[in-house]
Amino acid sequence: MKKPWHAFYPRTIPYEVEIPLCSIYHFLERAAQDFPHQTAVIEADVELTYSELKHAVDRFAAALYRRGCRKGDRLGIMLFNCKEYIIAYFAVQRLGGIVVQLNPMFQQRELQIMLDDSEPSWLICDSSQIEKLESTGYQKKLTIITTDDNQNGYAYFYQWIEEQNDTLPPLQINSKEDIAVLQYTGGTTGTPKGVMITHFNTVASTYHTFITDEGALQRPGERFLGVFPMFHGAGLMVMMSSIFHAGAYIPIRHFRIHEALPIIRKYRPSHLSASPTVFVALVNHPDFRDDDLRTLKICRSGAAPIPLEVLRAFEQKSGVRISEVYGLTESNAVIVRVFGKGDRKTGSVGIPVPNADVKIVDVETGLEELPLGATGEIILKGPQIMKGYWKKPEETAQTIRDGWLYTGDTGMLDEDGFLYVVGRKKEMIIAGGYNIYPNEIDEVLYQHPAVAEACTFGIPDAYRGETVKAAIVVKKDHSLTEEEIVHWCKERLAKYKVPRLIEFREQLPKSAVGKILRRTLVEENRSH
């Protein structure tokens, strides 16, 4: 059935495309076969060709297989962006295993929850993570492989690759059914849920991104700047796009503008996908030159809304058009976007990609489809949508109904079918592109012996999009300082979740039944 947004599809883009039933590993295999000597990864002074990358992947997969790793086994990857991540990721896909995405910034408490839920048999990290892992007790339950040589007796990544062993099983993947990745998301409760992403989900997202870029990128020879972390769904899809195009992926471990600019000038990337904070940093850096990004052919902003003034300033200074995108972890990143050369409307995140559908339904029941121009809950459908939540059938059934993903976001479709995201996913905070769930921080604050009541919320921030603020009521006859709260949180939370602002109050706003009104705190702070 024709949708209003189809009128804005270029003639070269069909409404429906056939998604091949292949494995994720197929993309690497095809690139290595077609362009064996093309550069695949550039990291510092090290470059790997596609032939070298595939050789390392197959050797590592063979080492895992020899030690008992089989189809369906789970392997955790806890690394910042680096070549070892790519090798490990494709090695697991070669065996039909499941990658468990683990943020290296997680502290012991957060890590424990995800390890308990996913129960991986293997885990790849660098040696700086060993102490944290040992504090969970999981080093006794799984095989730890470090990417740097360690003195703790754990397996060494490159030693396994150097083994003279090429024995691998036949690759047998059921693309629509076999899980490739467990990508954890906190949901509205802050309790992590493993989003099951299949091979088909990832292949579909890769093809849709390629098609809606409208031929802007060639195969081979493009250079992809890896700013989004690969442990994030968006970062993984940037890397997949690079492999799909037989391009060179340039991993950025941490985006620091003074370190990133020399890399940009040296390697002249043609593709950049990043959160709005990256564009803010570039626009405001005194050494940013007009020609620094002139080689860019594709520039995408996601993970949080980009302020209009930032978009305009960046485009004026760089000469590059930014395409906004919309998606969730559950939709495997992009499902709605501004097409490469397509129409763009101020405030809109674009139109659905081929094979995808969007509806706006009433917030109360989710059963009534609302007319164009009305605001309600955004629901999505398409081949990118997750298989479900790992070991959580009830929550899966609540989120996916009749094939539709209920996002929890509120939005509106205009008369042309362009999507506008009006509200936020319940009370989630997005700071610097990271999803932060207030309930999780509240739980940590309430554990402090001097805290009587606490409520965490997001407030607007020119650089991070939002920043985390905590309102706290101190127990009677106790004292507490901002420094003590920050120190308490740093020991129990990833750095980006730690409140940047602390407000001590006599009381917190509450409803008639005693529920703390988080939204009231948000409104109070925005009115000041």
MODA-V45714 format. One record per backbone hydrogen bond with DSSP energy under -0.5 kcal/mol. CO is the residue of the C=O (numbers start at 1). NH is the residue of the N-H. If there is no record, write none. Layout:
co/nh
CO/NH
CO/NH
This chain:
co/nh
3/6
4/7
5/8
6/9
10/13
12/14
15/355
17/19
18/20
20/22
23/26
24/27
24/28
25/29
26/30
27/31
28/32
29/33
30/34
31/35
35/38
36/51
38/50
40/249
41/48
43/46
46/43
48/40
48/41
49/53
50/54
51/55
52/56
53/57
54/58
55/59
56/60
57/61
58/62
59/63
60/64
61/65
62/66
63/67
64/69
65/68
70/73
73/98
74/121
74/122
75/100
76/78
76/124
77/102
78/126
82/85
82/86
83/87
84/88
85/89
86/90
87/91
88/92
89/93
90/94
91/95
92/96
92/97
93/96
96/72
98/75
99/101
99/182
100/77
100/102
103/106
107/111
108/112
109/113
110/114
111/115
112/116
113/117
114/118
115/119
121/143
122/76
123/145
124/78
125/147
126/129
127/130
129/133
130/134
131/135
132/136
133/136
133/137
133/138
133/139
134/137
137/140
138/141
138/142
142/144
143/123
144/155
145/125
146/157
155/146
155/157
156/159
156/160
157/161
158/162
160/163
163/165
166/168
170/172
171/173
173/175
174/177
174/178
175/200
178/199
180/99
181/183
181/197
182/101
182/184
183/195
185/193
186/190
190/192
193/185
193/195
194/196
194/390
195/183
195/197
196/198
196/387
196/388
197/180
197/181
198/202
199/203
200/204
201/205
202/206
203/207
204/208
205/209
206/210
207/211
208/212
209/213
210/213
210/215
211/214
212/340
213/216
222/248
223/225
223/270
223/271
224/226
224/250
225/227
225/273
226/252
229/232
229/235
232/236
233/237
234/238
235/239
236/240
237/241
238/242
239/243
240/244
241/245
242/247
243/246
245/220
246/221
247/249
248/224
249/42
249/251
250/226
251/253
254/256
256/259
256/260
257/261
259/263
260/264
261/265
262/266
263/267
264/268
270/297
270/298
271/225
272/300
273/228
274/302
275/278
275/279
276/280
277/281
278/282
279/283
280/284
281/285
282/285
285/288
289/292
291/294
293/296
298/272
299/323
300/274
301/325
305/307
307/310
307/311
308/312
309/313
310/314
311/315
312/316
313/317
314/318
315/319
322/324
323/301
324/338
326/335
326/336
328/331
328/333
329/332
330/386
333/328
335/353
336/326
337/339
337/351
345/348
350/419
351/337
353/356
357/381
359/379
360/370
361/377
362/366
367/369
368/362
371/374
374/413
376/411
377/361
378/407
379/359
380/405
381/357
382/385
388/196
389/392
392/396
393/397
394/398
395/399
396/400
399/401
399/406
401/404
404/401
404/406
405/380
405/407
408/426
409/378
410/422
410/423
411/376
412/414
412/420
413/373
414/417
418/414
419/349
419/350
420/412
420/422
424/426
425/428
429/431
429/436
430/432
431/434
434/431
436/429
436/438
437/440
437/441
438/442
439/443
440/444
441/445
442/446
443/447
444/447
445/448
448/451
450/452
450/475
453/473
455/471
457/469
459/467
461/465
464/432
464/466
465/461
467/459
468/500
468/501
469/457
470/472
470/503
471/455
472/474
472/505
473/452
473/453
475/478
481/485
482/486
483/487
484/488
485/489
486/490
487/491
489/492
489/493
494/497
494/498
495/498
501/470
503/472
509/517
511/514
515/511
516/518
517/521
518/522
519/523
520/524
521/525
522/526
523/527
524/528
